[in-house]
């Protein structure tokens, strides 16, 4: 286990993102901490079912073996106390997941601990915790419920990203929202050769791309799935080029729904800032919404998120 995590992708993940803890969570919410703790103790030996991020985590940890290098580190970041966390650790053993680090904060905010564990990406089902991570400068996303019947590719990890307000900043999208399509297209044409500013997941993409380049074998496949279309595609392609990043696939959908493309790509995970894209996609592939708070006061895009049933 390397102590230097500088070149490693470190993913912090809540126990409820890794395992199905919905029943346990509703006991906590409806009956309180004591009832929850008692239930967890009584069921300590019962293995938890996989949650939304399980296929991604399992595949990323196997990638270390395939690369022969420790490039991905997964840390459990939980507000549980260490006692109730035991069931989670037992389940990690059962599934043979190479997760060694875990933080059980006993109800305290996890935000301050994320940088202590060098977390690059934080995944949770709890919006407050995700926002807390973002407020601490960490890329973070809120997971939807797992899709039914998802069957991940066994050889290749497939990760799909939205462009604006995920890989890239939301500057251009704000122009679209405030001034309309024509103004947006004109703006993107004028600034086509100027790289888009990095968005909340820009660094995650760069790290993944570096890890991917360590092997000649197709171990990681990356797709860009964006509502942009011609001629706004050019600035995106030139931006990725300027970052030294190559994506394997790019889908410029121009208003077509994203969910069918995500189903065809069979993503282990899909990240989008808008519920109208990530929500329908979550019925086919594990999906997460990336809250983008910095200028949320500029326009209202806070449609229902992963907390609302679908
Ligand atoms: Mg977007």
Boltz pocket constraint, residues with backbone or C-beta under 6 A from the ligand:
constraints:
  - pocket:
      binder: B
      contacts: [[A, 162], [A, 163], [A, 164], [A, 165], [A, 166], [A, 272], [A, 273], [A, 274]]
      max_distance: 6.0
